[in-house]
């Protein structure tokens, strides 16, 4: 550039339109993962793991007793933790979705559908996470193959 050529400096940095949208989507997705992890860890797994009387009564009615209650609580807690680990988030979302399908069936067959909508509603954001983080599943598979 010569001294006579004016420099044009944009007032704001040039950021492609999609980049900004992608960053916002990434933040929302991460926030969704954290909210769901808190839900599964605190609101769902914790009552089962501390043998809350309401949880114990429900599992007795199902016929699974305390062993079933602790198992489901442990699976939910593991899923909650895995939701916030980038490499495991997609797999965790699929696994928690499978638990929600089971919860839906139990709600329909044992509890007359009283809260059957809840697991179905939870499957929607889990499916979004599973789909959006699916590339990390391929990374996980590659990592496991290298270690085997």
C-alpha positions in Angstrom: 0.0 0.0 0.0 1.3 3.4 -0.7 1.1 6.3 1.6 -1.7 7.9 -0.5 -3.9 4.9 -0.4 -6.3 5.2 2.6 -6.5 2.2 5.0 -9.9 0.9 5.5 -10.4 -0.6 8.9 -13.8 -2.0 9.7 -15.4 -0.8 12.9 -16.2 -4.4 13.8 -14.2 -7.4 12.9 -15.3 -9.3 9.9 -17.0 -12.4 11.2 -18.8 -14.7 8.8 -22.6 -14.7 9.5 -22.7 -18.5 10.1 -19.8 -18.4 12.6 -21.7 -16.2 15.0 -24.8 -18.3 14.7 -22.7 -21.5 15.2 -21.1 -20.1 18.3 -24.6 -19.2 19.8 -25.8 -22.7 18.9 -22.8 -24.3 20.6 -23.4 -22.2 23.7 -27.1 -23.2 23.8 -26.3 -26.9 23.2 -23.7 -26.9 26.0 -26.2 -25.2 28.3 -28.8 -27.8 27.4 -26.3 -30.5 28.3 -25.6 -29.0 31.7 -29.3 -28.5 32.5 -30.1 -32.1 31.6 -27.1 -33.3 33.5 -28.3 -31.4 36.6 -31.8 -32.8 36.1 -30.6 -36.4 35.8 -28.0 -36.2 38.5 -29.9 -34.2 41.1 -33.7 -34.5 40.5 -33.7 -38.1 39.1 -30.7 -40.1 40.3 -30.2 -38.6 43.8 -33.7 -39.6 45.2 -33.1 -43.2 44.0 -29.5 -43.3 45.4 -30.5 -42.0 48.8 -33.5 -44.3 48.9 -36.1 -41.5 49.1 -39.3 -43.1 50.4 -41.2 -42.0 47.3 -38.6 -43.6 44.9 -38.5 -46.8 47.0 -42.3 -47.0 47.0 -42.4 -46.6 43.2 -39.8 -49.3 42.6 -41.6 -51.6 45.0 -44.8 -51.1 43.0 -42.9 -52.0 39.8 -41.5 -55.1 41.5 -37.8 -54.2 41.1 -37.2 -53.3 44.8 -34.1 -51.5 46.0 -31.7 -53.3 43.6 -33.6 -51.9 40.6 -33.9 -48.4 42.2 -30.1 -48.3 42.9 -29.3 -49.6 39.4 -31.5 -47.1 37.6 -30.2 -44.3 39.9 -26.6 -45.3 39.1 -27.3 -45.4 35.4 -28.9 -41.9 35.5 -26.0 -40.5 37.5 -23.4 -42.0 35.0 -25.4 -40.6 32.1 -25.5 -37.2 33.8 -21.8 -37.1 34.2 -21.2 -38.4 30.7 -23.5 -35.7 29.2 -20.9 -33.0 30.2 -17.9 -34.9 28.9 -17.6 -33.9 25.2 -16.4 -37.3 24.0 -19.2 -39.1 25.7 -22.1 -36.7 25.4 -23.7 -38.3 22.3 -23.5 -41.8 23.7 -24.9 -40.6 27.0 -27.8 -38.9 25.3 -28.6 -42.2 23.5 -28.3 -44.2 26.6 -30.5 -41.8 28.6 -33.1 -41.9 25.8 -33.2 -45.7 26.1 -33.8 -45.3 29.8 -36.6 -42.8 29.0 -38.2 -45.3 26.6 -38.2 -47.8 29.5 -39.6 -45.2 31.9 -42.4 -44.4 29.4 -43.4 -48.1 29.2 -43.4 -48.4 33.0 -45.5 -45.3 33.3 -48.0 -46.7 30.9 -48.2 -50.2 32.2 -47.6 -49.9 36.0 -48.7 -46.3 36.8 -51.6 -46.0 34.3 -49.9 -43.3 32.2 -49.9 -40.8 35.0 -46.6 -39.2 34.1 -46.0 -40.9 30.8 -45.4 -37.6 28.9 -42.4 -36.7 31.1 -40.0 -39.3 29.6 -41.2 -38.5 26.1 -40.5 -34.8 26.6 -37.0 -35.6 27.9 -36.2 -37.7 24.8 -36.5 -34.6 22.6 -33.5 -32.6 24.0 -31.6 -35.8 24.4 -32.1 -36.6 20.7 -30.9 -33.1 19.8 -27.7 -33.6 21.8 -27.1 -37.1 20.4 -27.5 -35.8 16.9 -25.5 -32.6 17.4 -22.6 -34.4 19.1 -22.6 -37.5 16.9 -19.2 -36.6 15.4 -17.7 -37.2 18.8 -19.0 -40.7 18.8 -16.7 -41.4 15.8 -13.8 -39.9 17.7 -14.6 -42.2 20.7 -14.7 -45.2 18.4 -11.3 -44.3 16.9 -9.8 -43.8 20.3 -11.1 -47.2 21.6 -9.8 -48.9 18.4 -6.3 -47.5 19.0 -6.3 -48.7 22.5 -7.5 -52.2 21.7 
